Amino acid sequence: MLTVLEPESLYPDTALEQRVMGPSVRVLQGNAKTSLMELPQELCDQADGLMTLRMAVPAEAIARFPKLRVVIRMGVGYDRVDRAECARRGITVCNVPDYGTQEVADTAVTLAMSLRRGIPLYHDAMRGADPCRWGVIPSKIVRRFEVQTFGVLGLGRIGTAAALRAKAMGFRVAFYDPFLPNGADRAIGVTRVESLEELMRASDVLSIHCPLTRKTRGLVGREQLALLPENAVVVNTARGPILDLDALEEGLRSGRIAGAGLDVLPVEPPVPEPALLRAYRAGEEWLRGRLIILPHIAFHSPEAWDDIRLKSAETMRDVLVRGLRTNVIAPDTD
């Protein structure tokens, strides 16, 4: 009998997981709220498989699981799992790459479109002092889509979906992804560029869709943002540490960057608050209509939430029970 532990009690029961994994697996739930270190040791001692959504899986937590063979990160990103320690222990790490693709792509393009059509600008103005300002508000953020290039950093599943949506809305679309084989651009009818610098220079809207690794941490910093065309918009629905938030704030304050839409921040929840978030929450005038911040919810819909549960259970079954390599993350992909 194999034992799989879902430590966060995300769902009211384990009926679906039990049905998917079959009679050779016992599915248990934990009561941890913020950390795997909160779990009773007797639960950790039993677990052959671990399925986590929000919780980090650091080395000190891994040490509590003597039988652990498989870790499923119930989402696309896997940066909070200590993959080096898992590799040392012979523990297989998997993610769930095929959920939330539509939702995250929809959110990225919606953030760009909302900013470029001035929706936050006018929304704030219409809630202002009486009488509200009725008419056009001059702003550099408002642009026609077809005169802009929508730059996609990372053309994976979500990046591809975002590129297709932006293309359908009339944007010119370019992307940079050094890991894709030749022909990916031809398959969806967008333009490939050969370097990050070239993408930055081309992007009136920059949309970030690469995973967080050692190589992509801080990838979009002060030097890169300075290459963007005047009055560009930056969108990040990937991972917060990829984008230098202080450099983004400088670009927004100087007026060189017209706006930004962020679903992710370098530290989540953002405690202590970074300066940009403090200014945003205070409603400082220089940011009016130029910044949208969401609490890392781009993935969410009822349908996507159901997908996370089902696809995580299927991945655990494939790897732990059937010995397949479904959604396995190689330890050397950083």
N, C-alpha and C positions, 0 to 999 in steps of 0.2 A: 504494500500500500504506500503510494506516494502522498505527500502532504504539500499543499499549496496554501500560502498565507497571503491574505489581503489585509494589510495592517491598519488601514484607515477607516474600515467599515463604511465604504462609499455607498453601498447599496443596502436595502433593508434585509436582504437574504442572499444566499449563495446558490439559489436554484438554477439560474442560467449557467453559472460557472460549472456547477456539478453536472448539468446535462451535457455541456460541451466537452468537458474533460473525461467524463465516463466513470464507471464504477471502480476503476483502479486508483482513483485520486480522491483524497479527502480534502475538502476546501474549508479553511478556517478563516475567521475574521478576527482582527485585533482591535484594540481600543486606543491606539496612539492618536494624538491630536496634532503634534508638530514634529515629532522626531521618532525614528525607529528605536532610539535609546529608551523610550518610555515603555516598550513592550515587556511583558513578563518573560523571563528567560526560558520558561518551559515552552512557550510558543515558539521562540526562536530555535530551540533545540530540535523541534519537529520539522521545520520547514525545508523541503527540497526545492521549492519554488517560491519566489517573492514577486508580488505585483504591486507596484507603487505608482501613484499619480503625482501627488504634490511633494512628497518627502524626498529629501536627499538620501543617497546611499553612499556615505563616506566609508573609509577604511575601518574606523572604529565601530561602526554599525555592522559592517560585514563580518567582523571578528566574532560577533554574537551568534552567528548562524553556522554551526559546525557541519551541517549536512547540505548546505546550500549548493545547488547546481545551476539554477537559472534565475536571472532577474529580468522581469518585464517592466520596462518603463512605459507606463500607460499614456503614451503621447509620442510626438515626433522627436522632440529634443531629448538628448541623453546626457547633457553636460553635467548633471548633478549626480551621476553615477560614477564612482571611482573605478573606471574601467581598467586602470593599471593593476589595482588590487584584485579585481575580479579575474583578470588574466593570470595573475600570480597564483590564485587559488584554483584556477581551472573552471571558473564560473562563467557560463554563457550569458551575455547581455543582449537583450533584444529591445526594439522599440516598436511602435505601432504607427507606421508611416502613412497608412491609408485611411485615416480618419481626419475630419475637419479640413480637408483640402479646400473644398468649396468655400467654407466659412471664412477661413483665413484670407484666401484670395479675394473674396467679396469684400472683406473688411479693408484690406490694403487699398483696393481700387476705390472703394467708397470714401475712404479718408482723403485720397488724392482728389477725387472729383468734388467732394464737399468743400475742400479748401479752395480749389481752383474756380469754383462757382460762387465763392463768397458766402456759403451757407452759414458757417459760424459767425461771420462778420455781421450779417444782417439779423441773424437770430439774436445776438447780443444787443444789437442796436434797437430792435423792436421791443425789447424788454427794458429799455432805458427810461430815463425821466420823461414825463409827459411834457409836451406832446412828443411822441416818438418821431424820429427822423424818417420822413417818408420820401424816398427817392434814392438815387444812386449815391453810394459812398465811394469816393475815389480810393482805389487800393491797387497796389502792384500785384497782389496775389491772384486777382481774377484774370484768367487767360482762356482763350479758345483752345479746346483740346487738340485740334488737328495741327496747330502750329507748334506743338510741344513734343519732345521725345520722352517717353516713359522708360526709364532705365531700370532694368531688373538685375539685381546682384544675387546670382544664384538661381539657375534655371532647373531646379528640381521639380517635384510634383506641384508644390504650391506656387513656386515661381512661374512655372509654365501656365498654370491656371490663371494667375494674375496677368501674365503677358497676353493671353488670349482675351481676357476681359477688357484690358486696356486697349488692345487693338480693335475690338468690337466697338468701343466708344469713340474711336477716331484718332487716338494717339498714334504717333510713330513709336515703335517699340524696338529697343536695343537691349542686349543682355551681355553680361560677362560671367562666364563660368568655365574655369580652366580644366574642369574634370569631365566635361561632356565631350563625346566624340564628335567629329565633323559630321555635319548634316542635321544636327538638332535644330539649327536655325531654319533650314529649308523645310523641315517637317511641319513647322507651325507658321512659317512666313514672317519671321522677324529678323532683325539685323544682329549679327554677332560682332562684338568688338574683341580685340586681342589683349587688352590690359585693363586693370582697374582704373588707371588714370584716363584712358580713353573713354571709359563708361562715364566717369565723373564729368568730363568736359562736355559730354553729349546730353546729359540728363537734366531736363527741365523739371522732371519729377524723378527722384531716386527712391526706389522701393527695395528694401533689404529682405532677402529670403534665403540667406545661407545659414547653415548650422553654426552653433558656437563651438569652436575648437580652439586649441592653442594658437593656431595660425590665424583664425578670424577674430579673436579677442582684440578689440581696439582697432579693427581693420579700417573703419571709417572714422578718421580723426581729423584734426585741424588741417593738416596738409591736404587730405583728400577733399574735405568740404570746401576748401579754398578754390578747388578746380571747377566746382559746379558753376553753371551759367548764373549770371545775376538774376536774383528773384526766383531761385529754384525752390521746390518743395521737397522735403525729406519725409519718408514714411518708413517706419520700422515695426513690422509685425513678427519678427523672427526672435531674436534674443537681445536684451538690453545691452550687455557688455560689448556687442559688436560695434556700437555707435558711441563715440565720445560725447557724453551729454554736455560737458562743459564747453567743448568746441561748438556744439550745436547752439548752445545759449549765446555764445559770442557772435555767431553768425546771425542769429535772430536779432540780437540787440543792435548790431551794426546796421541791420537792414539789408545785408547782402543776401541772406536767406529769407524768402518771403514767408514761409510757414512750415509747419511740421505736424505729422500725425503719428503718435506713439502709442502702441498697445503694450509695449514692454519697456522696462527701465533697468538700469544696471543692478539695482538692489530692489527686491520685491518681497514684501511690501516696502515702500520707500521710506525707511526709518533709519537715520534721520532724513528729513526731506532734502533733496538737492535744491539748489538755488532756483533752478528753472521751474520746478514744481511749486515752490513757495510763491513765486511771482504769478504763476498760472492760477493757483488757488486764491490768491489775493485779488485777482482780476485787474492786474496792473495794465494801464492803458496801452503800453507799448506792445502788448501781446494780443490786443483785442482782435478776434477773428483770425488769428495766425497760428494757433496751437490747439490741438485736440489730444487729450491724454485719456486712455482707456486702461482699466485694471487687468490687463492680460486676459481678455475675454474674446479675442478674435476667433478662437476655435469653437465658441459655444453656440449650440442650438440643441433643442431636445433630440434631434436626429443624430447629431454628432456625439452627444453624451451616450446615447444607446450604442453607437458604433464603437466608442472607446471600450465599453464593457465587453461586447461580443468579440471584437477583434483581439483584445488582450487575452481573453480566455482561449480563443482559437490558437493564438501564437504560443501560449503556454502549453496547450495540448500537443501542438505540432513538435515543439522542441523537447519538452520534458518527457512526454509519453511516447511519441512516435519517432523521436530521434532525428527529426528533420532540421533544416537550417533556416526556417522561416524567420525573416526580419532580424537575423543575427547581425549585430554590429561588430565588425572586426576590431580587435584591440589596437591596431596600428593605423586607423583611418585618420587620426589627428595629423 
